[in-house]
Amino acid sequence: MKLSRRTSNLLLAIGLYMLFIWGTRAFTFYQQLQEGTMVAPAIHFSLVVIGLVIGVYLSYLGIKGRSATRRDRTRSQIR
């Protein structure tokens, strides 16, 4: 699968946004867990983990796509 530079940038932006959002929610989750005010901590913990994994994967795809388009661009300039 080949991604365009625009698509790679979009994936990277969404991935970083998700990491930021779920990272702040992880701190909120931890604070509520310490206070003992959280209802169903296992469900909240699984949502945080799934959100962080999706964010990491989207960021990874964006970075790999950007490097692939950069590599293709330099090869075409050499020829």
Beta strands, then each sheet from edge to edge (+ up, - down):
end
